């Protein structure tokens, strides 16, 4: 599901998938954070009519949304740069740069940025995806001026020496070991993405390939920083108990003097059509097998995006969904099963089915069961009652999530970065317009064998003792 529906995508600094334990923990943390910084009453559907949109002379985009039910704010800085903006041999530099943004600047010493936020009673963090890198502070409204000034300072004033760079690079290498090298399901997902995308940079992981991270230099980081961390490649979002006019003045005062940079290079790569199923098998030490089936699909720009979004929820939203009811409860084939569709991405994306068999069950059995569910969608119309249930769940979840100031800012920032923020207003009406015929049509069009990428985790046994893990340089997140 997309950010619009679940906060899933930014739930991890690296990437976000329902089946990965670390992102799930991060998702829970972000959701709790959003609830903490939310207010009591649910907002009405016209809340985003109050968004104030502005652009500074240096190209900085500003989105401000007033909500005065509690004296708190969420300040978010969104840069239009992620792993898709990298190049072969230098993957992972966007995520490494995100780490380095918490180091020293000309004005602030190492770790001082986060200490100041926490001292004021707030919290801060950041995350990197394929399409963007974002930073946020949540807390008292009295800190607006200070937090804007600090973000403006690190937009152009990072001061990173060779030693600090090398230390943080080692931290990221260890993060990759923990999240991917030592996690067979994460490793499998990377292999599926690499198989699914041949021409587009979505093929490489957000955290980067291990050897690439090892060979990144301080000059690589500086070049990336200077190219993409410019006001004309950034959106500032402020949501909370503020006066919009005063907030715009503070943003202008903090960022207005920073000159625009050269326009960053655009990603022009386009993934060609797939002409046959691709399969990858990963032989790794693991307790149980795992199965992923990923199909190429359009993103928000295509008219089929909304039917695909609803289709993913028909399959995997809650215990009454088809995959849970049939594969887990009724047939007792799977320990877990689900569907995932990235609605709000900058470029065409994937529709993914995944499942893990119970002990004594096999991957071929599970694959046949998933194919049967796909075949059913292609040959039988989804009933009106089932479709209405999914629509009700989707719309209710959307409006309930808007009770969080943090989540509102996330919607504005992410959608403005990958598309346009006004998509928020279109989401519910277009979801409600989806028909059973639409669901059958997209299932027939996209969920076909020649468009499929299959990944299988095949567990192997080993007598090698597990190595002790050492985390250099600080917390891994």
N, C-alpha and C positions, 0 to 999 in steps of 0.2 A: 504494500500500500504506500501511497505517497505521503509526503510531509503533511499535506492538507488534511489527511485523515488520522495520522497516528503519531506524528513527531518522530517517526522511525528514522528517517534518513540522517538527521544530524545527531542521532543518539550516540554516535561513536566519532571519535576524532579521526578515525581512518575510514571506515565504511560502515554500512548498516544493513544487516540481514537478520531476519527473524531467527534463523537457526544458529547464529553465532552467540555463544554465551557472554563474551565481553561486551558486545554492543547491546545485548539485552539488559545487562546490568547498567550500562550507561543510559539506555532508554528510560529505565525505571527512575534513575537519578534525575534525568531531565524532566520527566513527567512530574515527579514530586516537587522539583524546583518550580515548574510552571504553576502547580497548584498553590505552592507557598506564596508566590508572587501574584496570584490571581485575586479576585475579589469574590464576594459572596453570591451576588445575583448574576444569572446568565445574561449575556448581552443579546440585544435584538439583532435581526438580520441586516439592519441598515447601519450597523456600527462602522463599517468601512467607508460610508459616505462622508465621515468626518475626517478622513485622511487628508492632511495638508501636504501637497507635493511641491517641491521647489528644487531648483538647480542653481548652484553657485557659478560665478563667472569662470572658475577654474574647472568646471565640469562635474563637480561633486553632486551626486543626487541625494536629496533629503526627503524622507518620509516621516511625518510626525502625526501621532494619533493621541488625542487627549482622552484620558480616563481618570476621573478625579474621585473615585470611590475610596481610595486609600492613598496615603502619602508616599508612594513608591514609584519607581521608574525602571524600565529596561532600556539600556543603551546598547545598540548593536551596530557593528561595523562590518559590512559585507564587501569583500573583494572578489572581483570577477576573475578568479584564477584558481584552478585546481589541477588535478593530475592530467586532465585532458590538454592543458596548456604546456606540458613538458615535452621533452624530446627523448628519443632513444639514447640510452646511455646515461641519462641524467634523471631517471624517474625517481620520485620521492622527494624532490627538492621543495615542492610546495608544502608538504607536510613538515619537513625539516625546518623550513622558514617559519611555519606557525610556532614550532617550539622555540625558535630563537627570538621571536617577538616578545617573549617573557624575560629576556635578558636585559642588559643595560642599554640605556640611550645616552645621548649627550647630557640630559638633565637628570635622569633617574638612574640609580645604581642597580646592581643585580638583585632581582626578586623584590625590589621596592614597589613595583607597580601593584602586584597582588597584595602585598602587605598593606598598602594604603587603602585598597578597596575593602579588605577584610576589617581593617581598623574602623572603617566607617559603618560597619555592620552589613556590608554587601558581599557579593560573591562574583567571581569572574572565571571565565574559561574560554575555550576556542575549539574549533573543529574544522577539519579539511575533508572535502569530498572530491569527486571527479570534476565538479563544475564550479566550486567556489571554496573560499576560506573565510571564516567568520569569527568574530570576537565579540564577547558580550560582558556587560556588568549589570547586575540586578541589585537594587537596594534603595536607600532613602533618596527622595527627590532632591534633597539639599546637595547631593553630590553631582548633579548634572554638569555644572561648569568644570569641576575638577576632572571628571571622567572624560569629558570631551577633550580637555586640554591634554590629558595623558595619551589618549588615542591619537590625537594630532601629532604629538611628539614622536610616537613610535612609527607613525606612517612614514616619516622621512629621516628620523634621527637615531636609528639603531646603531649601536657601537659594539661590534662583536670582534674580538681578537681571535687569533688562531687557536689558542688554548680552549676558549669557550666554545668555539665552533667544533673542535674535535671531540670535546666532552659530550656535547649535545648530539653529535652524529652517532656516538657510541650508545647513547640512550635510545635513539631511534632504532639502531640495529638490534638492541636487546628487545625493544618493543616488537619488532618484527619476529624475532625468535619466539616470543611469548604468544603473540596473536596468530601467527601463521605457521612458522616452521614447526612449532610444537602442537598445533591444532590441526588435525588431519582434515576436518570438514572445511575450515577456512582455506587450507591448502587446495582442496578440491575445487572450491568456488573460484579461486584464482585461475586454476587450470581451465575451467569451463569458460570463464571470461576471455582468456587468451585464445581459446579455440573459436569462440563465437565472433570475436572481432579481429579481422585480419588487417584492415586498413585504418581503422579509427583508433585513437589513443585510449578509448575505454578498455582496450585490450590489456593494459598494464595496471597493476594494483595501485591504489592511492598511496599506500605507504612506500611503494617503490620496490624494485627487485633488489635482493640482498647485495649483489655485486655492485649495482649502481650506487646504492647508499654508501657502500664502503669507499668508493672512488670519488664521491662528490667533494669538491673543494670549496674553500671560503669564497673564492672568486665566482664559482657557480652560483652560490647563494646570493652574493651581492648583485650579480647580474640579474637574477630573477627578481630580487627585491626592488631594484631600481626600475625594472621594466613594468612590473605589475602593481606595485604599491604606490599608486599615484591617485590623486583625487578624481580624475576623470575615469578611473576604473573602479570606483567605490560608491557604495550607497550607505548613508548613515540613517539609521532608524531609531527613533525615540518614541516610546509608548509609555503612558502613565500620567501621573498628576502634574501636568505642566501646562503653561500657557503657550499655545503654538507660536505666537509671535515672538515671545521672549525666548523660546527654545531655538527658533530660527536665528535670532540675534546671537545667541551663545555659540551655535554651530558656525555661523559666519565668522565670529571672532576667533574661534579655535582653528578652523581649517581654511579660512578665506585667503590667508597670505601664502599658502602652499601653492607653488606654481603647477599648472597642468604639465603632465609629461607627454612624450610622444604616444600616439595611439598604440596600445599593445597589439601585437599580431593576432589576427583572427584564426580560429581553427577551421580550416577548409576541408579537412579530410572527410570523406563520405564512405560509409561502409557499403560495399557492393552487395547485390542480392546473393543469397545463399542458394546453392543448387544441389543440395543433398545433405543428409544427416551427417553430423560430425560426432565422434565419440572419443572420450578420453577416459582412461582408467588410471587411478592413482593407487599404487600399492604402498600403504603406510601402516605403521603400527596403530591399531585402533581396536576398540571393543566390539563395534558393530559396523556393518556397511552403511553407506549413505548413497542416495540417488538424487541427482539434479537433472531436470529437463528444462532447457531454456530456449525460448522462441523469440526471434526478432520481431519487434513491434514498433509502431510510431510512438512519439512522446505527445505532449500536450498540443502540439501544433496540428496533429491529424484529427479528423472528425471521429475516428474510431477510438480515441483515447478514453472517452467516458464509458462506452460499452465495455472496454477492456478493464477499466477500474471496477465497474460493477461485477464483471465476470470473476475477477479475482476474489471478490467478497462472497459471491455465490459459492465458490469452492472452499473458502477457508475462513470466513468470518464467524468465529464462535463455535460452540459445540453442536449447534444445529446445522452447521455448514456441511456440504456434501463430502468433503474429504475426511473430516473428523467422523461424521456419522458412519460412512461406508467403510473406510479403510481402518480406522482405529476402533470404533465401537462395534460395528456389525461384523465385519470380516475378520477382525483381530489380526490384521497383517502388519500394522505399523505402530511404532512407538510414538512417532510424530509425523505429521503430513501437513502441507500447506501450499499456498500459492502466493506469489509476490509480483507486483507490477509497479515499475517506477514511472509514475505519471509525470512528475515535474522535473524533467532533466533537460539539459540544453540541446541534446541530440537524440535521435532515435535510440530506443532502449530495449529491454528484454522483459518478456512475460515468463515467469519461472514457476515450475512445479517442483516440489522437493518432498522427500520422505525418507524415513529410517525404519527398516524392518525390525520387528520384534525378534528376539532370539528364536532360532529354529525356523524362521521364515527367510526367504531369499529375495535378492534384488530382482531376478526375473519375475517372480510373483508380484512384487510391488510395482514393477514397470508395467506389467500387464494390467494391473488394477488402475493405475493412473491413466493409461491409454483408454481403458474402458470408460472412465469418467469423461475424458475428452470426447470420445465417440458419442457418448450420450448427449453432450452439449451440442454436437454437430447434427444429430439426427432427431432429437426431441426438444421441443420448445420448453424453456423454463416457465413454470406455471406462474400465473399472475399473483397468486398468494405468496409464493416463495420470493418472487421479485419484489413485491411490495414490502415484505419483511426486511430484505436487504437494504432497500432504499430508506426505510424508516431508521434502521440501525445506522446507516451512513450519515444521514442528515442529523440525527440526534447526536451522534458522536462528534460531528463537526461543530455544532453550536455549543455543546458542552465544553469542548476544548477551548473555545474562544473566551471562556471565563478567565483564562490565564493571560496576563499581560505579556509574559514571556513568549507564549505561543503566538499571540497576535503579531508580535514583532518578528518572530521567525517566519511566519507566513509572508509578511510584507517583504522582508529582506530576501528570502530565498526566491520567491516568485519574481521579484524585480530583477534579481541577478540572472536567472535562467530564462526569463520570459518578460512578463509585465505584471505588476502587482494587482492590477484590476481583474486578473483571472479569478481572484478570490470571489468576486461578486458573481461570476458565471458558474461556479462549481455546482452549487445546489440546483439551480434551474436545469443545468444540462444533465446532471445525474437523474433528476426526476423525469426527464424526457426519454430515457433509455427504455426500449421495448424488448419483449422476448425475441422478436425477429432480429433486433440489433445484436443480441447476445449470440444467437445462432450464427449470424453472418460473420462476426469477428472470429468465432471459434473455427468456422470452416476456412476462413481466409488465412489466419495466422498459426493456429495450432495444428500444423501439418508436418509430416515427417521430413520433408525436404528443407524445412525451415527450423529444424530442431537441432539442439546441441545437448548431448547427453554426457553427464559426468558420473562415474561410479567410483566410490571409495571401496577398495578391496582390502580388508584387514589382513595383515601379516603378523605372524608371531615372531618374537625375538627374545633371546636370552640375555641381551645386553642390558646392564644396569642403567637406570635413569641417571642422567647427570644432574648435579646440583646447579641451580640457576643463580646467577649473580646479576644484580641490577645496578649498573654503575651510574652515578651522577644524579640520583634522585628518583622520584616517583615515575612509574610507567603509566601513562594514560593516553 
